[in-house]
Amino acid sequence: MITVKSFEVNYFSENTYLLYDETKEAVLIDCGCMHEKEFQGISDYIQENKLILKRNLCTHLHLDHIAGNAFVKKAYGIAPEANQADEILPSAEEQSKAFGLPIVFNNVPLKSYLKEGDRIQFGHSELQVIATPGHTPGGLSFYAPTTGFIIVGDSLFRGSIGRTDLWGGNHEALVNSIRQKLMTLPSKTVVYPGHGPTTTIENEKRINPYI
């Protein structure tokens, strides 16, 4: 059984997720920490629970989801993994300047590329990689069918969907991803979004005006 621990971080109230099972092996998804203190909260949790961090995964490469990758690399020696299609996006430094942030973030090169159909193994657990482009060209979701949840980045929110007016966004592609990839999952599947509260596939079929 996978435990999901969420941390709300940075100026954009982004959700960073730490996943682990009974073996204590863990993966981090969308580490958006922009300050050392934010990352300290995550590293303290890892230490207190005696977790072994194995991988650093990214649903997409927008700044609010990757700002903490340098902290992860420095503390654990683990480089991020994402879809190659998102490498067309502006660098972390360029994005931080575009948003007028007081901090300039450096890029952390990807360790490897993830794509549709990949399996992420940690401990006794597995995540399935699902391509959900639209918010960005290389958007990914991470699905745990056994535990019954999916981490969707900024593709889907409770009662809403991700914006498509940023670099590489495509509204039609996003809606297609949601309808064809996410809404076909079991109705009780819990959805962990990149911002805001959790929801379920069943709930979004019922209330989401974009679907």
Sequence and secondary structure as in RCSB ss.txt:
>XXXX:A:sequence
MITVKSFEVNYFSENTYLLYDETKEAVLIDCGCMHEKEFQGISDYIQENKLILKRNLCTHLHLDHIAGNAFVKKA
YGIAPEANQADEILPSAEEQSKAFGLPIVFNNVPLKSYLKEGDRIQFGHSELQVIATPGHTPGGLSFYAPTTGFI
IVGDSLFRGSIGRTDLWGGNHEALVNSIRQKLMTLPSKTVVYPGHGPTTTIENEKRINPYI
>XXXX:A:secstr
  EEEEEEETTTTEEEEEEE TT EEEEE     SHHHHHHHHHHHHHTT EEEEEE S   HHHHTTHHHHHHH
H   EEE GGGGGS  HHHHHHHTT SS       SEE  TT EEEETTEEEEEEE  SSSTT EEEEETTTTEE
EEETSEETTEE   SSTT  HHHHHHHIIIIITTS TT EEEESBS  EEHHHHHHH TT 
